[in-house]
Amino acid sequence: MALLMEHQFRQLPADKQVETRAFLEAVSHLPPFFDCLGSAIFSPIKADIAGNITKIKAVYDSNPTRFKTLQHILEAEKEMHGTEWPKVGATLALMWLKRGLRFIQVLLQSLVDGDKDENNPNLIRVNVTKAYEMALKKYHGWFVQKIFKAALYAAPYRSDFLKALSKGQEVKEEECLDKVRQFLVNFTATIDAIYEMYTKKNAELDYTV
């Protein structure tokens, strides 16, 4: 479980402000998560997440004091672009990033909740499908959805996936899932806070790719 546990997300303060620097540090270790899924078909999500992190980091680095929290970034970019939310900048990058993070979160939550295909209990296709349908599917056009349908069939065995998450170490399944549960506490709270922020600010854009 080393991949996730080494880079925990911070507990959020009461006002749910997400500190940009700490967020970027934690999230920058997540793209290799997709290598654990064992198929190059998942590499577009990995590349998308990494690219969006780079875009947000570039904005943050331009003025760390001004962009101390993710909320500050959205407010500043809204000011710059007037009434419409921009299809550019860190606001757009974070919008897509949160969807990729939700995919990871739903997949992991589904695993710890024990969702299984009764006929093939060692496959994680059920968990990956749930994550894709909840986090990404509605933003993807027909062609991209077809690619992901192929990816679902390339999903690894549950045992291989958990071993990859543990960086190849032999770890008991329950021990591994316990660590996933611990990781999910602050990770889920952070993603929920970002989604809430986009809803409150009416910053969500629903176009498909």
TASUL-V520146 format. One record per residue. RES is the residue in one small letter. PHI is phi in radians with two decimals (NA if undefined). BURIAL is # if it has 9 or more other C-alpha atoms within 8 Angstrom, else .. D_LAST is the distance of its C-alpha to the last C-alpha in whole Angstrom. Layout:
# TASUL-V520146
RES;PHI;BURIAL;D_LAST / RES;PHI;BURIAL;D_LAST
This chain:
# TASUL-V520146
m;NA;#;33 / a;-1.00;.;33 / l;-0.95;#;30 / l;-1.59;#;29 / m;-1.23;#;32 / e;-1.24;.;33 / h;-2.31;.;31 / q;-1.22;#;31 / f;-1.43;#;29 / r;-1.32;.;32 / q;-1.21;.;33 / l;-1.35;#;32 / p;-1.24;.;34 / a;-1.04;.;35 / d;-1.46;.;33 / k;1.08;.;30 / q;-1.29;#;30 / v;-1.75;#;28 / e;-1.18;#;29 / t;-1.06;#;27 / r;-1.09;#;29 / a;-1.10;#;30 / f;-1.09;#;26 / l;-1.10;#;25 / e;-1.08;.;28 / a;-1.20;#;27 / v;-1.28;.;23 / s;-1.15;#;24 / h;-1.61;#;25 / l;-1.51;.;23 / p;-0.89;#;20 / p;-1.08;.;23 / f;-0.91;#;23 / f;-1.24;#;20 / d;-1.16;#;23 / c;-1.16;#;25 / l;-1.39;#;23 / g;1.24;#;24 / s;-2.42;#;21 / a;-1.12;.;20 / i;-1.12;#;17 / f;-1.48;#;16 / s;-1.10;#;16 / p;-1.07;.;12 / i;-1.17;#;13 / k;-1.02;#;16 / a;-1.13;#;15 / d;-1.12;#;12 / i;-1.09;#;15 / a;-1.08;#;18 / g;-1.13;.;16 / n;-1.21;#;15 / i;-1.08;#;19 / t;-1.04;.;20 / k;-1.13;#;19 / i;-1.16;#;20 / k;-1.09;#;23 / a;-1.07;.;24 / v;-1.16;#;24 / y;-1.03;#;26 / d;-1.11;.;28 / s;-1.23;.;29 / n;-2.90;.;31 / p;-0.98;.;31 / t;-1.24;.;34 / r;-1.19;.;31 / f;-1.88;#;28 / k;-1.01;#;30 / t;-2.16;#;28 / l;-1.09;#;24 / q;-1.07;#;26 / h;-1.08;#;27 / i;-1.08;#;24 / l;-1.07;#;22 / e;-1.10;.;26 / a;-1.17;.;26 / e;-1.23;#;23 / k;-1.13;#;23 / e;-1.02;.;27 / m;-1.17;.;25 / h;-1.85;#;23 / g;1.33;.;25 / t;-1.27;.;24 / e;-1.55;.;20 / w;-1.27;#;18 / p;-1.34;#;16 / k;-1.60;.;13 / v;-2.55;.;15 / g;1.25;#;17 / a;-1.24;#;18 / t;-1.07;#;17 / l;-1.22;#;13 / a;-1.07;#;14 / l;-1.22;#;16 / m;-1.05;#;13 / w;-1.30;#;11 / l;-1.07;#;14 / k;-1.08;#;16 / r;-1.22;#;13 / g;-1.12;#;14 / l;-1.20;#;17 / r;-1.13;#;17 / f;-1.01;#;16 / i;-1.06;#;19 / q;-1.11;#;22 / v;-1.17;#;21 / l;-1.05;#;22 / l;-1.18;#;25 / q;-1.11;#;26 / s;-1.10;#;26 / l;-1.14;#;28 / v;-1.25;#;31 / d;-1.34;.;31 / g;1.46;.;32 / d;-1.11;#;29 / k;-2.52;#;30 / d;-1.48;#;30 / e;-1.03;.;34 / n;-1.38;.;34 / n;-2.33;.;32 / p;-1.10;.;33 / n;-1.65;.;32 / l;-1.77;#;28 / i;-1.86;#;26 / r;-1.00;#;23 / v;-1.02;#;24 / n;-1.24;#;23 / v;-1.18;#;20 / t;-1.08;#;19 / k;-1.05;#;20 / a;-1.10;#;18 / y;-1.14;#;14 / e;-1.16;#;15 / m;-1.40;#;16 / a;-1.80;#;14 / l;-2.20;#;10 / k;-0.91;#;10 / k;-1.23;.;10 / y;-1.69;#;6 / h;-1.89;#;5 / g;-1.32;#;6 / w;-0.97;.;9 / f;-1.14;.;9 / v;-1.14;#;7 / q;-1.08;#;10 / k;-1.11;.;13 / i;-1.05;#;12 / f;-1.26;#;13 / k;-1.08;.;16 / a;-1.13;#;17 / a;-1.09;#;17 / l;-1.06;#;19 / y;-1.33;.;22 / a;-1.64;#;22 / a;-1.06;#;23 / p;-1.34;#;26 / y;-1.15;#;29 / r;-0.95;#;30 / s;-1.08;.;33 / d;-1.21;.;31 / f;-1.12;#;28 / l;-1.13;#;31 / k;-1.15;#;33 / a;-1.12;#;30 / l;-1.08;#;29 / s;-1.57;#;33 / k;0.97;#;33 / g;1.45;.;35 / q;-1.38;.;38 / e;-1.37;.;39 / v;-2.19;.;39 / k;-1.08;.;40 / e;-0.97;.;37 / e;-1.13;.;38 / e;-1.11;.;38 / c;-1.10;#;35 / l;-1.16;#;33 / d;-1.07;#;36 / k;-1.20;#;34 / v;-1.08;#;31 / r;-1.01;#;32 / q;-1.08;.;33 / f;-1.08;#;30 / l;-1.16;#;28 / v;-1.00;.;31 / n;-1.33;#;30 / f;-1.10;#;26 / t;-1.12;#;25 / a;-1.05;#;27 / t;-1.17;#;25 / i;-1.10;#;22 / d;-1.01;.;23 / a;-1.13;#;25 / i;-1.21;#;21 / y;-1.05;#;20 / e;-1.06;.;23 / m;-1.08;#;23 / y;-1.15;#;19 / t;-1.17;#;21 / k;-1.07;.;24 / k;-1.55;.;23 / n;0.97;.;20 / a;-1.74;.;18 / e;-1.30;.;15 / l;-1.97;.;12 / d;-1.80;.;10 / y;-1.21;.;7 / t;-1.85;.;4 / v;-2.08;.;0
